[in-house]
Amino acid sequence: MPVLPARVDAHNSQLSPRVPVGERFGDRVRLGVLTRWITPEIVDEVLERTGRVELRRRLLPARAVMYFVLALCLFSSAESAGQPGYRAVLRTLTEKLRNLPGLGLQRLPTSPALTKARQRLGEKPLRVLFEQTCGPLATPATAEAYAFGLRLVAWDGTTLDVPDSAENAAAFGYSSPASNTCGNPQVRLMALVECGTHGLVDAAFDGVEHSSEYTLGRALLAGLTPGMLLLADRYFVGYELWADARATGAHLIWRVKKGQIFTPLRVLPDGSYLSIMPTPAETRRLGQARAAGRAISETPQGHLVRIVEYTVLTRAEDGSTRLDSFRLVTSLLDPRQAPARRIAMIYHQRWEIENSFAEIKNRLRGAGFTLRSKSPELITQEVYALLTVYHALCALEHQAAQQAGIDPDRISFAVTVQLVRLGVPNQVAATANRLRRTLEAVAAELLDDLLPARRDRHCERVKKPPKNKFAIKRRDQPRTPSNVRYSLKVTRHRPLPAETS
């Protein structure tokens, strides 16, 4: 039984009904099975809210341009040599629409025309679309997504390379502005991810020179709600951000830097202890007292927290071992509700957000690829489209896993992307019944190609040196003109002596 509907003749009346008079093929553009989560009704509502409904009657209406921008991100890594061009993506998106009875063969717009269509659309509709479609995916039946009755979420940051245009460089900057040899401008992306499903609860981004993960984290506080348990790396621990995160009603488990000092107030039965996260003023006062050798008797002002310390022994196949120490600060103060060992085990779910970033950057966008847009507004549009497509893919994985009652991390993201891409040119979302049948077939195929259960792994954070020995290009190095003219002249060799005699 085929996974996706087989290719049919374009004039088949059941799958390709005659188009009503005056309808354009762009009105029927969809995004394959992802249309289940990014419906035409949602897209039309977003366009209405953002004032992007077209006044002129165009070959590609605003809704079609929205799906086209999303498709650019869905097919970004479809070709290993590089990102497919605008017309290649639009050709895939409209393969079976341009020959519908009543339309005749529709010519594809040119690449400059598609760029202008993206510029007319702007970034706001994609931002509003992401805000409307993102959010937690797990249900109480998804046991792996919860701990202590709380929904597990994590936040962290990463960077995305953008084309090295003057506009992008001015808007986003470079990761090492003091260095004259760093590469492309970059966007710093901060995401709030549901650990059990990889679904995007919220996201924020800005130029890498103009923002930090700490400042972008504040933009994600609105995504935290009571009933969540936020996991975070040691970079975020601080009195003010902790207070703001706790004010949302969410509980927290964050790793602590080695240099931060927490004095035990009371040792709990499981070996953890209660302490105070002091205010900035108290931190300075306590630091001065320690430097002067003065004893500290009074309890400092600040947040009451719980500290969990533990070690992890890693034993490799060759017999070598490695011992790593961890220290966590949490708002879960009751050891009966949240035992220390369980907290330590739960914290390592934070690495699920690293898996999410790998899926976004390597599997969906393409390893080593940059985003394609040359202007800041279109970069913003593209990032929101990338996040929207990724979240819809996670929703598809979660739906398939939920049907089988398995952990969503058993679903292969690479296979999910492949199956979704196969359904787009076949117009599997042409009707509601066809979309439902295709979703069932895709889910069956995903469940037939499960990943093995997770195993313990260890990987050093190192990279291989580049293969070539070319000199590194400096940012202030003049660019060699690429448009040149060549002239070829054959060198005449002087006659040999024997030929002149």
Secondary structure as UniProt FT lines:
FT   TURN            10..11
FT   TURN            13..15
FT   TURN            21..22
FT   HELIX           25..28
FT   HELIX           32..36
FT   HELIX           40..49
FT   TURN            50..51
FT   HELIX           62..74
FT   TURN            75..77
FT   TURN            80..81
FT   HELIX           86..93
FT   TURN            94..99
FT   TURN            101..103
FT   HELIX           111..121
FT   HELIX           124..133
FT   TURN            140..141
FT   HELIX           143..145
FT   STRAND          146..147
FT   TURN            148..149
FT   STRAND          150..161
FT   HELIX           166..172
FT   TURN            177..178
FT   STRAND          186..194
FT   TURN            195..197
FT   STRAND          200..207
FT   TURN            208..210
FT   HELIX           213..219
FT   HELIX           221..223
FT   TURN            226..227
FT   STRAND          228..232
FT   HELIX           234..236
FT   HELIX           239..247
FT   TURN            248..249
FT   STRAND          251..255
FT   TURN            258..259
FT   STRAND          266..267
FT   TURN            269..270
FT   STRAND          273..278
FT   HELIX           280..292
FT   STRAND          302..315
FT   TURN            317..318
FT   STRAND          321..330
FT   TURN            335..337
FT   HELIX           340..347
FT   HELIX           348..351
FT   HELIX           352..358
FT   HELIX           359..364
FT   TURN            365..368
FT   HELIX           376..404
FT   HELIX           408..410
FT   HELIX           413..423
FT   TURN            424..429
FT   HELIX           432..447
FT   TURN            448..449
FT   TURN            475..476
FT   HELIX           497..500
//
